């Protein structure tokens, strides 16, 4: 049985070990929304820090590659609508 806690990123690829897709996956997003349900600004700060870590890891993993803007993936989904 896969638990929400299983949807943490594998570094340095930043993929979900439970889903195999790019992290944050849907289950990770749900977990994060629950954890930060009363603190949307805190969630955005957390996601911005995580995005910075991901960029550093992905640059090391793929030297010479220009990364796309990761903001929609890491932060954009959590912004207030």
C-alpha positions in Angstrom: 0.0 0.0 0.0 1.4 3.4 -1.0 1.2 6.1 1.6 1.3 9.9 1.1 4.7 9.8 3.0 6.0 7.6 0.1 5.7 10.6 -2.3 8.9 12.4 -1.3 11.4 13.2 -4.1 14.3 11.1 -5.0 17.3 13.3 -5.4 19.0 14.4 -7.6 16.4 13.4 -10.3 13.5 15.0 -8.4 11.1 12.2 -9.3 8.6 10.5 -7.1 9.6 7.0 -6.1 6.0 5.9 -5.7 4.6 7.3 -8.9 7.8 7.6 -11.0 6.7 11.0 -12.3 8.2 14.4 -11.8 8.0 15.7 -8.2 5.8 17.2 -6.8 3.3 14.6 -7.9 -0.4 14.9 -7.2 -0.1 13.0 -3.9 2.8 15.2 -2.8 0.8 18.3 -3.6 -2.2 17.0 -1.5 0.1 16.3 1.4 1.8 19.7 1.2 -1.6 21.5 1.0 -2.7 19.6 4.1 0.5 20.4 6.0 0.2 24.1 5.1 -3.5 24.4 5.1 -3.5 27.5 7.3 -0.2 29.0 6.0 -0.2 29.5 2.2 2.6 32.0 2.4 4.7 29.4 4.3 3.9 26.8 1.7 5.1 29.2 -1.1 8.3 29.9 0.8 8.9 26.2 1.3 8.3 25.4 -2.3 10.6 28.2 -3.4 13.4 26.8 -1.3 12.7 23.3 -2.6 12.8 24.6 -6.2 16.2 26.2 -5.5 17.5 22.8 -4.3 16.1 21.0 -7.3 17.7 23.5 -9.7 21.1 22.9 -8.1 20.7 19.2 -8.2 19.4 19.1 -11.8 22.2 21.4 -13.0 24.8 19.0 -11.5 23.0 16.0 -12.9 22.8 17.6 -16.4 25.8 19.8 -16.9 25.6 22.2 -19.8 21.8 21.8 -20.1 19.6 24.8 -19.9 16.8 24.0 -17.6 13.3 25.2 -18.3 11.6 27.5 -15.8 10.7 25.2 -12.9 8.4 27.7 -11.2 5.1 26.3 -12.6 6.1 22.8 -11.5 7.3 23.7 -8.0 5.5 26.9 -7.0 2.9 27.9 -9.6 0.4 25.2 -8.7 0.2 26.4 -5.1 -0.3 30.1 -5.7 -3.6 31.6 -4.7 -6.2 31.6 -7.4 
